[in-house]
Structures are given as C-alpha cells and as structure tokens.
Amino acid sequence: MKIGKKITIKANSKQELDNIIYQFILENPDVEFEHVLLLKRNIFCQAKWILKIEITKI
C-alpha cells in the first residue's frame, strides 16, 4: 500500500460493510486512513453503502 492510495468499498448492508472494515483493520494494523461513509440509493430505491478510504500513514 502507498500513501495517498484511495480505496472504495461497496456493500449492500451496514453490517456487511462493518465486517469488511474490521477485516481491513486486522490485516493492516499500522495503517492510518481518512474515510467517508455514504449511503446511496439507485432509481429502484435499493440502498448501497459506500466507504471511501484514503491511506494517510503507513
């Protein structure tokens, strides 16, 4: 991983996204990052959780 690298994670539920984040933190304990959490809906009113991460320190 490089500093400034941007990662986008999409999930169908908040719990699924939490599990992905937890696994990411366990695999990369020394990485610091900034994040933005979004909830978007498409034209069919289906919700999708989106997490955008930017690596700030390794």
All heavy atoms as a GROMACS GRO file, in nm:
protein
  486
    1MET      N    1   0.082  -0.118   0.000
    1MET     CA    2   0.000   0.000   0.000
    1MET      C    3   0.086   0.124   0.000
    1MET      O    4   0.192   0.126   0.061
    1MET     CB    5  -0.088   0.002   0.125
    1MET     CG    6  -0.215  -0.069   0.106
    1MET     SD    7  -0.322  -0.042   0.245
    1MET     CE    8  -0.399  -0.200   0.241
    2LYS      N    9   0.036   0.227  -0.068
    2LYS     CA   10   0.108   0.353  -0.076
    2LYS      C   11   0.028   0.462  -0.007
    2LYS      O   12  -0.095   0.456   0.000
    2LYS     CB   13   0.126   0.395  -0.222
    2LYS     CG   14   0.216   0.304  -0.302
    2LYS     CD   15   0.228   0.359  -0.443
    2LYS     CE   16   0.322   0.275  -0.526
    2LYS     NZ   17   0.334   0.328  -0.662
    3ILE      N   18   0.099   0.563   0.042
    3ILE     CA   19   0.032   0.680   0.099
    3ILE      C   20  -0.041   0.752  -0.013
    3ILE      O   21   0.011   0.770  -0.122
    3ILE     CB   22   0.134   0.772   0.168
    3ILE    CG1   23   0.195   0.699   0.287
    3ILE    CG2   24   0.070   0.904   0.210
    3ILE    CD1   25   0.302   0.777   0.358
    4GLY      N   26  -0.164   0.792   0.013
    4GLY     CA   27  -0.244   0.860  -0.087
    4GLY      C   28  -0.331   0.767  -0.170
    4GLY      O   29  -0.413   0.813  -0.248
    5LYS      N   30  -0.312   0.637  -0.154
    5LYS     CA   31  -0.394   0.541  -0.229
    5LYS      C   32  -0.539   0.550  -0.184
    5LYS      O   33  -0.567   0.560  -0.065
    5LYS     CB   34  -0.343   0.398  -0.208
    5LYS     CG   35  -0.421   0.295  -0.285
    5LYS     CD   36  -0.362   0.157  -0.269
    5LYS     CE   37  -0.446   0.060  -0.350
    5LYS     NZ   38  -0.391  -0.073  -0.348
    6LYS      N   39  -0.630   0.548  -0.279
    6LYS     CA   40  -0.773   0.558  -0.247
    6LYS      C   41  -0.839   0.422  -0.273
    6LYS      O   42  -0.817   0.361  -0.375
    6LYS     CB   43  -0.838   0.666  -0.331
    6LYS     CG   44  -0.785   0.803  -0.296
    6LYS     CD   45  -0.850   0.912  -0.376
    6LYS     CE   46  -0.789   1.045  -0.337
    6LYS     NZ   47  -0.847   1.156  -0.411
    7ILE      N   48  -0.919   0.380  -0.177
    7ILE     CA   49  -0.988   0.252  -0.184
    7ILE      C   50  -1.137   0.278  -0.168
    7ILE      O   51  -1.178   0.354  -0.080
    7ILE     CB   52  -0.941   0.157  -0.072
    7ILE    CG1   53  -0.790   0.134  -0.082
    7ILE    CG2   54  -1.016   0.026  -0.077
    7ILE    CD1   55  -0.731   0.065   0.039
    8THR      N   56  -1.219   0.218  -0.253
    8THR     CA   57  -1.364   0.230  -0.242
    8THR      C   58  -1.421   0.091  -0.214
    8THR      O   59  -1.393  -0.003  -0.286
    8THR     CB   60  -1.424   0.287  -0.372
    8THR    OG1   61  -1.366   0.415  -0.397
    8THR    CG2   62  -1.574   0.302  -0.360
    9ILE      N   63  -1.501   0.082  -0.108
    9ILE     CA   64  -1.563  -0.044  -0.069
    9ILE      C   65  -1.714  -0.026  -0.075
    9ILE      O   66  -1.767   0.070  -0.018
    9ILE     CB   67  -1.520  -0.085   0.073
    9ILE    CG1   68  -1.368  -0.099   0.081
    9ILE    CG2   69  -1.589  -0.214   0.114
    9ILE    CD1   70  -1.315  -0.115   0.221
   10LYS      N   71  -1.782  -0.116  -0.145
   10LYS     CA   72  -1.927  -0.110  -0.156
   10LYS      C   73  -1.988  -0.234  -0.090
   10LYS      O   74  -1.934  -0.343  -0.102
   10LYS     CB   75  -1.970  -0.106  -0.302
   10LYS     CG   76  -1.921   0.018  -0.374
   10LYS     CD   77  -1.962   0.018  -0.519
   10LYS     CE   78  -1.908   0.140  -0.589
   10LYS     NZ   79  -1.944   0.145  -0.730
   11ALA      N   80  -2.100  -0.214  -0.021
   11ALA     CA   81  -2.168  -0.325   0.045
   11ALA      C   82  -2.319  -0.300   0.043
   11ALA      O   83  -2.364  -0.186   0.033
   11ALA     CB   84  -2.119  -0.339   0.188
   12ASN      N   85  -2.395  -0.408   0.052
   12ASN     CA   86  -2.540  -0.398   0.049
   12ASN      C   87  -2.601  -0.366   0.185
   12ASN      O   88  -2.713  -0.316   0.192
   12ASN     CB   89  -2.601  -0.527  -0.004
   12ASN     CG   90  -2.568  -0.547  -0.150
   12ASN    OD1   91  -2.560  -0.453  -0.225
   12ASN    ND2   92  -2.546  -0.671  -0.188
   13SER      N   93  -2.527  -0.391   0.294
   13SER     CA   94  -2.579  -0.362   0.426
   13SER      C   95  -2.469  -0.301   0.512
   13SER      O   96  -2.350  -0.318   0.486
   13SER     CB   97  -2.632  -0.489   0.493
   13SER     OG   98  -2.525  -0.575   0.524
   14LYS      N   99  -2.509  -0.231   0.616
   14LYS     CA  100  -2.413  -0.168   0.708
   14LYS      C  101  -2.333  -0.274   0.782
   14LYS      O  102  -2.213  -0.259   0.802
   14LYS     CB  103  -2.490  -0.080   0.808
   14LYS     CG  104  -2.404  -0.009   0.908
   14LYS     CD  105  -2.333   0.108   0.847
   14LYS     CE  106  -2.274   0.202   0.949
   14LYS     NZ  107  -2.156   0.157   1.015
   15GLN      N  108  -2.396  -0.384   0.819
   15GLN     CA  109  -2.326  -0.491   0.890
   15GLN      C  110  -2.220  -0.555   0.801
   15GLN      O  111  -2.109  -0.583   0.847
   15GLN     CB  112  -2.425  -0.597   0.938
   15GLN     CG  113  -2.358  -0.705   1.020
   15GLN     CD  114  -2.459  -0.804   1.076
   15GLN    OE1  115  -2.577  -0.792   1.055
   15GLN    NE2  116  -2.409  -0.903   1.148
   16GLU      N  117  -2.251  -0.576   0.676
   16GLU     CA  118  -2.153  -0.631   0.581
   16GLU      C  119  -2.035  -0.537   0.567
   16GLU      O  120  -1.919  -0.580   0.566
   16GLU     CB  121  -2.222  -0.652   0.447
   16GLU     CG  122  -2.134  -0.715   0.341
   16GLU     CD  123  -2.206  -0.731   0.207
   16GLU    OE1  124  -2.329  -0.715   0.201
   16GLU    OE2  125  -2.136  -0.757   0.108
   17LEU      N  126  -2.062  -0.407   0.559
   17LEU     CA  127  -1.955  -0.308   0.549
   17LEU      C  128  -1.870  -0.305   0.676
   17LEU      O  129  -1.747  -0.299   0.668
   17LEU     CB  130  -2.014  -0.170   0.522
   17LEU     CG  131  -1.915  -0.059   0.491
   17LEU    CD1  132  -1.839  -0.090   0.363
   17LEU    CD2  133  -1.986   0.073   0.479
   18ASP      N  134  -1.933  -0.314   0.793
   18ASP     CA  135  -1.859  -0.319   0.919
   18ASP      C  136  -1.765  -0.439   0.925
   18ASP      O  137  -1.652  -0.428   0.971
   18ASP     CB  138  -1.956  -0.324   1.038
   18ASP     CG  139  -2.027  -0.192   1.061
   18ASP    OD1  140  -1.980  -0.089   1.010
   18ASP    OD2  141  -2.129  -0.194   1.131
   19ASN      N  142  -1.811  -0.554   0.877
   19ASN     CA  143  -1.726  -0.674   0.874
   19ASN      C  144  -1.606  -0.655   0.783
   19ASN      O  145  -1.495  -0.697   0.816
   19ASN     CB  146  -1.807  -0.795   0.830
   19ASN     CG  147  -1.910  -0.837   0.932
   19ASN    OD1  148  -1.900  -0.804   1.049
   19ASN    ND2  149  -2.011  -0.910   0.888
   20ILE      N  150  -1.627  -0.592   0.669
   20ILE     CA  151  -1.517  -0.567   0.575
   20ILE      C  152  -1.415  -0.472   0.637
   20ILE      O  153  -1.295  -0.493   0.627
   20ILE     CB  154  -1.572  -0.512   0.442
   20ILE    CG1  155  -1.655  -0.619   0.371
   20ILE    CG2  156  -1.458  -0.465   0.353
   20ILE    CD1  157  -1.735  -0.567   0.253
   21ILE      N  158  -1.464  -0.366   0.702
   21ILE     CA  159  -1.374  -0.269   0.766
   21ILE      C  160  -1.294  -0.335   0.878
   21ILE      O  161  -1.173  -0.315   0.890
   21ILE     CB  162  -1.456  -0.150   0.823
   21ILE    CG1  163  -1.520  -0.073   0.710
   21ILE    CG2  164  -1.368  -0.059   0.906
   21ILE    CD1  165  -1.626   0.024   0.755
   22TYR      N  166  -1.361  -0.416   0.960
   22TYR     CA  167  -1.294  -0.487   1.069
   22TYR      C  168  -1.182  -0.576   1.016
   22TYR      O  169  -1.071  -0.577   1.068
   22TYR     CB  170  -1.396  -0.568   1.148
   22TYR     CG  171  -1.340  -0.640   1.266
   22TYR    CD1  172  -1.300  -0.570   1.380
   22TYR    CD2  173  -1.325  -0.779   1.265
   22TYR    CE1  174  -1.248  -0.637   1.490
   22TYR    CE2  175  -1.273  -0.845   1.374
   22TYR     CZ  176  -1.235  -0.774   1.486
   22TYR     OH  177  -1.183  -0.840   1.594
   23GLN      N  178  -1.210  -0.648   0.908
   23GLN     CA  179  -1.109  -0.735   0.848
   23GLN      C  180  -0.993  -0.653   0.791
   23GLN      O  181  -0.877  -0.689   0.806
   23GLN     CB  182  -1.172  -0.820   0.738
   23GLN     CG  183  -1.077  -0.921   0.678
   23GLN     CD  184  -1.145  -1.010   0.575
   23GLN    OE1  185  -1.263  -0.997   0.549
   23GLN    NE2  186  -1.069  -1.100   0.518
   24PHE      N  187  -1.023  -0.539   0.728
   24PHE     CA  188  -0.920  -0.450   0.673
   24PHE      C  189  -0.827  -0.400   0.784
   24PHE      O  190  -0.706  -0.401   0.770
   24PHE     CB  191  -0.986  -0.331   0.601
   24PHE     CG  192  -0.888  -0.228   0.551
   24PHE    CD1  193  -0.819  -0.250   0.433
   24PHE    CD2  194  -0.865  -0.111   0.621
   24PHE    CE1  195  -0.729  -0.156   0.386
   24PHE    CE2  196  -0.776  -0.016   0.575
   24PHE     CZ  197  -0.707  -0.039   0.457
   25ILE      N  198  -0.884  -0.361   0.899
   25ILE     CA  199  -0.804  -0.311   1.010
   25ILE      C  200  -0.719  -0.422   1.070
   25ILE      O  201  -0.602  -0.400   1.106
   25ILE     CB  202  -0.894  -0.246   1.116
   25ILE    CG1  203  -0.954  -0.117   1.059
   25ILE    CG2  204  -0.818  -0.216   1.245
   25ILE    CD1  205  -1.061  -0.054   1.144
   26LEU      N  206  -0.772  -0.543   1.080
   26LEU     CA  207  -0.694  -0.656   1.132
   26LEU      C  208  -0.576  -0.690   1.041
   26LEU      O  209  -0.468  -0.723   1.088
   26LEU     CB  210  -0.783  -0.779   1.149
   26LEU     CG  211  -0.878  -0.779   1.267
   26LEU    CD1  212  -0.962  -0.905   1.265
   26LEU    CD2  213  -0.801  -0.770   1.398
   27GLU      N  214  -0.596  -0.681   0.911
   27GLU     CA  215  -0.489  -0.714   0.816
   27GLU      C  216  -0.386  -0.603   0.805
   27GLU      O  217  -0.273  -0.628   0.765
   27GLU     CB  218  -0.549  -0.742   0.678
   27GLU     CG  219  -0.631  -0.870   0.672
   27GLU     CD  220  -0.700  -0.890   0.538
   27GLU    OE1  221  -0.687  -0.804   0.449
   27GLU    OE2  222  -0.769  -0.992   0.524
   28ASN      N  223  -0.425  -0.478   0.836
   28ASN     CA  224  -0.335  -0.363   0.822
   28ASN      C  225  -0.336  -0.280   0.950
   28ASN      O  226  -0.385  -0.167   0.951
   28ASN     CB  227  -0.382  -0.276   0.704
   28ASN     CG  228  -0.392  -0.354   0.576
   28ASN    OD1  229  -0.293  -0.395   0.520
   28ASN    ND2  230  -0.514  -0.378   0.532
   29PRO      N  231  -0.280  -0.334   1.060
   29PRO     CA  232  -0.291  -0.264   1.189
   29PRO      C  233  -0.214  -0.132   1.197
   29PRO      O  234  -0.249  -0.044   1.275
   29PRO     CB  235  -0.237  -0.366   1.288
   29PRO     CG  236  -0.148  -0.453   1.210
   29PRO     CD  237  -0.208  -0.459   1.072
   30ASP      N  238  -0.108  -0.114   1.119
   30ASP     CA  239  -0.024   0.006   1.127
   30ASP      C  240  -0.066   0.114   1.029
   30ASP      O  241  -0.001   0.218   1.023
   30ASP     CB  242   0.122  -0.032   1.103
   30ASP     CG  243   0.174  -0.129   1.210
   30ASP    OD1  244   0.123  -0.124   1.323
   30ASP    OD2  245   0.262  -0.210   1.179
   31VAL      N  246  -0.170   0.093   0.954
   31VAL     CA  247  -0.213   0.188   0.852
   31VAL      C  248  -0.312   0.288   0.913
   31VAL      O  249  -0.405   0.249   0.983
   31VAL     CB  250  -0.278   0.114   0.732
   31VAL    CG1  251  -0.338   0.212   0.634
   31VAL    CG2  252  -0.177   0.026   0.663
   32GLU      N  253  -0.287   0.417   0.887
   32GLU     CA  254  -0.382   0.520   0.927
   32GLU      C  255  -0.452   0.569   0.802
   32GLU      O  256  -0.391   0.580   0.696
   32GLU     CB  257  -0.310   0.635   0.997
   32GLU     CG  258  -0.253   0.596   1.132
   32GLU     CD  259  -0.186   0.712   1.202
   32GLU    OE1  260  -0.207   0.828   1.162
   32GLU    OE2  261  -0.111   0.685   1.297
   33PHE      N  262  -0.581   0.601   0.814
   33PHE     CA  263  -0.655   0.642   0.696
   33PHE      C  264  -0.767   0.739   0.732
   33PHE      O  265  -0.811   0.746   0.847
   33PHE     CB  266  -0.714   0.521   0.624
   33PHE     CG  267  -0.801   0.433   0.709
   33PHE    CD1  268  -0.937   0.457   0.720
   33PHE    CD2  269  -0.747   0.326   0.778
   33PHE    CE1  270  -1.017   0.376   0.797
   33PHE    CE2  271  -0.827   0.244   0.856
   33PHE     CZ  272  -0.962   0.270   0.866
   34GLU      N  273  -0.809   0.815   0.632
   34GLU     CA  274  -0.926   0.902   0.643
   34GLU      C  275  -1.037   0.834   0.564
   34GLU      O  276  -1.010   0.764   0.466
   34GLU     CB  277  -0.897   1.039   0.584
   34GLU     CG  278  -0.793   1.117   0.662
   34GLU     CD  279  -0.766   1.252   0.601
   34GLU    OE1  280  -0.825   1.287   0.497
   34GLU    OE2  281  -0.682   1.323   0.658
   35HIS      N  282  -1.161   0.854   0.607
   35HIS     CA  283  -1.269   0.785   0.539
   35HIS      C  284  -1.395   0.871   0.529
   35HIS      O  285  -1.413   0.965   0.605
   35HIS     CB  286  -1.302   0.655   0.611
   35HIS     CG  287  -1.362   0.675   0.746
   35HIS    ND1  288  -1.286   0.707   0.855
   35HIS    CD2  289  -1.490   0.672   0.789
   35HIS    CE1  290  -1.364   0.720   0.960
   35HIS    NE2  291  -1.489   0.700   0.923
   36VAL      N  292  -1.477   0.836   0.432
   36VAL     CA  293  -1.608   0.898   0.411
   36VAL      C  294  -1.707   0.785   0.391
   36VAL      O  295  -1.683   0.695   0.310
   36VAL     CB  296  -1.608   0.991   0.287
   36VAL    CG1  297  -1.745   1.047   0.262
   36VAL    CG2  298  -1.505   1.102   0.303
   37LEU      N  299  -1.817   0.788   0.466
   37LEU     CA  300  -1.920   0.685   0.457
   37LEU      C  301  -2.044   0.744   0.391
   37LEU      O  302  -2.093   0.848   0.434
   37LEU     CB  303  -1.954   0.631   0.596
   37LEU     CG  304  -2.059   0.522   0.604
   37LEU    CD1  305  -2.011   0.396   0.532
   37LEU    CD2  306  -2.090   0.489   0.749
   38LEU      N  307  -2.092   0.680   0.286
   38LEU     CA  308  -2.208   0.728   0.211
   38LEU      C  309  -2.315   0.620   0.202
   38LEU      O  310  -2.284   0.502   0.200
   38LEU     CB  311  -2.168   0.766   0.068
   38LEU     CG  312  -2.056   0.866   0.049
   38LEU    CD1  313  -2.013   0.868  -0.097
   38LEU    CD2  314  -2.102   1.003   0.091
   39LEU      N  315  -2.439   0.662   0.197
   39LEU     CA  316  -2.549   0.572   0.169
   39LEU      C  317  -2.618   0.626   0.044
   39LEU      O  318  -2.671   0.736   0.044
   39LEU     CB  319  -2.648   0.566   0.284
   39LEU     CG  320  -2.772   0.481   0.262
   39LEU    CD1  321  -2.734   0.335   0.240
   39LEU    CD2  322  -2.868   0.493   0.378
   40LYS      N  323  -2.610   0.550  -0.064
   40LYS     CA  324  -2.669   0.593  -0.190
   40LYS      C  325  -2.783   0.501  -0.229
   40LYS      O  326  -2.780   0.382  -0.202
   40LYS     CB  327  -2.564   0.594  -0.302
   40LYS     CG  328  -2.462   0.702  -0.287
   40LYS     CD  329  -2.385   0.721  -0.415
   40LYS     CE  330  -2.296   0.842  -0.403
   40LYS     NZ  331  -2.224   0.868  -0.526
   41ARG      N  332  -2.880   0.558  -0.296
   41ARG     CA  333  -2.993   0.480  -0.348
   41ARG      C  334  -2.996   0.495  -0.500
   41ARG      O  335  -2.973   0.602  -0.552
   41ARG     CB  336  -3.124   0.530  -0.289
   41ARG     CG  337  -3.133   0.509  -0.141
   41ARG     CD  338  -3.271   0.546  -0.091
   41ARG     NE  339  -3.276   0.542   0.055
   41ARG     CZ  340  -3.299   0.433   0.125
   41ARG    NH1  341  -3.320   0.319   0.066
   41ARG    NH2  342  -3.304   0.438   0.257
   42ASN      N  343  -3.029   0.386  -0.568
   42ASN     CA  344  -3.040   0.392  -0.713
   42ASN      C  345  -3.185   0.424  -0.752
   42ASN      O  346  -3.270   0.446  -0.666
   42ASN     CB  347  -2.989   0.263  -0.778
   42ASN     CG  348  -3.070   0.142  -0.740
   42ASN    OD1  349  -3.180   0.152  -0.687
   42ASN    ND2  350  -3.016   0.024  -0.769
   43ILE      N  351  -3.216   0.421  -0.880
   43ILE     CA  352  -3.350   0.458  -0.926
   43ILE      C  353  -3.456   0.359  -0.882
   43ILE      O  354  -3.574   0.390  -0.884
   43ILE     CB  355  -3.354   0.476  -1.080
   43ILE    CG1  356  -3.310   0.348  -1.149
   43ILE    CG2  357  -3.268   0.592  -1.121
   43ILE    CD1  358  -3.326   0.351  -1.300
   44PHE      N  359  -3.415   0.240  -0.840
   44PHE     CA  360  -3.509   0.139  -0.793
   44PHE      C  361  -3.522   0.142  -0.640
   44PHE      O  362  -3.577   0.050  -0.580
   44PHE     CB  363  -3.466   0.000  -0.839
   44PHE     CG  364  -3.449  -0.010  -0.987
   44PHE    CD1  365  -3.323  -0.025  -1.043
   44PHE    CD2  366  -3.557   0.000  -1.072
   44PHE    CE1  367  -3.306  -0.033  -1.180
   44PHE    CE2  368  -3.542  -0.008  -1.210
   44PHE     CZ  369  -3.417  -0.024  -1.263
   45CYS      N  370  -3.468   0.246  -0.575
   45CYS     CA  371  -3.470   0.265  -0.430
   45CYS      C  372  -3.396   0.157  -0.352
   45CYS      O  373  -3.428   0.128  -0.237
   45CYS     CB  374  -3.614   0.278  -0.378
   45CYS     SG  375  -3.695   0.425  -0.437
   46GLN      N  376  -3.299   0.095  -0.416
   46GLN     CA  377  -3.215  -0.001  -0.346
   46GLN      C  378  -3.096   0.074  -0.287
   46GLN      O  379  -3.028   0.149  -0.356
   46GLN     CB  380  -3.166  -0.110  -0.442
   46GLN     CG  381  -3.278  -0.196  -0.496
   46GLN     CD  382  -3.229  -0.289  -0.605
   46GLN    OE1  383  -3.141  -0.254  -0.683
   46GLN    NE2  384  -3.288  -0.407  -0.612
   47ALA      N  385  -3.071   0.054  -0.158
   47ALA     CA  386  -2.963   0.124  -0.089
   47ALA      C  387  -2.831   0.049  -0.106
   47ALA      O  388  -2.827  -0.073  -0.110
   47ALA     CB  389  -2.995   0.140   0.058
   48LYS      N  390  -2.723   0.125  -0.112
   48LYS     CA  391  -2.589   0.069  -0.122
   48LYS      C  392  -2.498   0.153  -0.032
   48LYS      O  393  -2.495   0.274  -0.044
   48LYS     CB  394  -2.541   0.074  -0.266
   48LYS     CG  395  -2.403   0.019  -0.292
   48LYS     CD  396  -2.395  -0.125  -0.317
   48LYS     CE  397  -2.437  -0.179  -0.448
   48LYS     NZ  398  -2.412  -0.320  -0.458
   49TRP      N  399  -2.429   0.089   0.061
   49TRP     CA  400  -2.333   0.158   0.147
   49TRP      C  401  -2.200   0.167   0.074
   49TRP      O  402  -2.152   0.068   0.018
   49TRP     CB  403  -2.314   0.082   0.278
   49TRP     CG  404  -2.431   0.092   0.369
   49TRP    CD1  405  -2.536   0.006   0.376
   49TRP    CD2  406  -2.458   0.195   0.464
   49TRP    NE1  407  -2.627   0.048   0.471
   49TRP    CE2  408  -2.581   0.164   0.525
   49TRP    CE3  409  -2.390   0.310   0.502
   49TRP    CZ2  410  -2.636   0.245   0.624
   49TRP    CZ3  411  -2.445   0.389   0.600
   49TRP    CH2  412  -2.566   0.357   0.660
   50ILE      N  413  -2.138   0.284   0.077
   50ILE     CA  414  -2.010   0.306   0.010
   50ILE      C  415  -1.914   0.370   0.110
   50ILE      O  416  -1.948   0.471   0.173
   50ILE     CB  417  -2.027   0.396  -0.113
   50ILE    CG1  418  -2.125   0.333  -0.212
   50ILE    CG2  419  -1.891   0.423  -0.178
   50ILE    CD1  420  -2.162   0.422  -0.327
   51LEU      N  421  -1.796   0.311   0.123
   51LEU     CA  422  -1.693   0.365   0.209
   51LEU      C  423  -1.573   0.400   0.122
   51LEU      O  424  -1.522   0.314   0.049
   51LEU     CB  425  -1.651   0.262   0.315
   51LEU     CG  426  -1.542   0.308   0.409
   51LEU    CD1  427  -1.592   0.417   0.503
   51LEU    CD2  428  -1.484   0.193   0.488
   52LYS      N  429  -1.530   0.526   0.130
   52LYS     CA  430  -1.411   0.571   0.058
   52LYS      C  431  -1.301   0.594   0.158
   52LYS      O  432  -1.317   0.670   0.253
   52LYS     CB  433  -1.443   0.698  -0.021
   52LYS     CG  434  -1.545   0.676  -0.128
   52LYS     CD  435  -1.570   0.801  -0.207
   52LYS     CE  436  -1.674   0.772  -0.316
   52LYS     NZ  437  -1.692   0.885  -0.405
   53ILE      N  438  -1.189   0.526   0.137
   53ILE     CA  439  -1.074   0.532   0.228
   53ILE      C  440  -0.955   0.590   0.153
   53ILE      O  441  -0.929   0.555   0.039
   53ILE     CB  442  -1.036   0.391   0.278
   53ILE    CG1  443  -1.149   0.331   0.360
   53ILE    CG2  444  -0.907   0.394   0.358
   53ILE    CD1  445  -1.126   0.186   0.399
   54GLU      N  446  -0.881   0.680   0.220
   54GLU     CA  447  -0.754   0.731   0.167
   54GLU      C  448  -0.647   0.703   0.270
   54GLU      O  449  -0.658   0.744   0.386
   54GLU     CB  450  -0.762   0.880   0.136
   54GLU     CG  451  -0.634   0.932   0.076
   54GLU     CD  452  -0.642   1.078   0.034
   54GLU    OE1  453  -0.751   1.136   0.039
   54GLU    OE2  454  -0.538   1.132  -0.003
   55ILE      N  455  -0.540   0.633   0.229
   55ILE     CA  456  -0.431   0.597   0.319
   55ILE      C  457  -0.349   0.723   0.348
   55ILE      O  458  -0.306   0.792   0.257
   55ILE     CB  459  -0.340   0.489   0.256
   55ILE    CG1  460  -0.421   0.367   0.212
   55ILE    CG2  461  -0.228   0.449   0.351
   55ILE    CD1  462  -0.494   0.295   0.318
   56THR      N  463  -0.329   0.754   0.478
   56THR     CA  464  -0.254   0.874   0.515
   56THR      C  465  -0.117   0.845   0.577
   56THR      O  466  -0.028   0.926   0.570
   56THR     CB  467  -0.334   0.961   0.615
   56THR    OG1  468  -0.367   0.883   0.728
   56THR    CG2  469  -0.461   1.012   0.551
   57LYS      N  470  -0.102   0.728   0.641
   57LYS     CA  471   0.024   0.694   0.706
   57LYS      C  472   0.039   0.543   0.713
   57LYS      O  473  -0.057   0.473   0.741
   57LYS     CB  474   0.026   0.753   0.846
   57LYS     CG  475   0.157   0.735   0.919
   57LYS     CD  476   0.152   0.801   1.055
   57LYS     CE  477   0.280   0.777   1.130
   57LYS     NZ  478   0.273   0.832   1.265
   58ILE      N  479   0.160   0.497   0.686
   58ILE     CA  480   0.188   0.353   0.694
   58ILE      C  481   0.289   0.329   0.805
   58ILE      O  482   0.385   0.396   0.818
   58ILE     CB  483   0.242   0.298   0.560
   58ILE    CG1  484   0.136   0.318   0.454
   58ILE    CG2  485   0.281   0.153   0.572
   58ILE    CD1  486   0.177   0.276   0.315
   0.00000   0.00000   0.00000
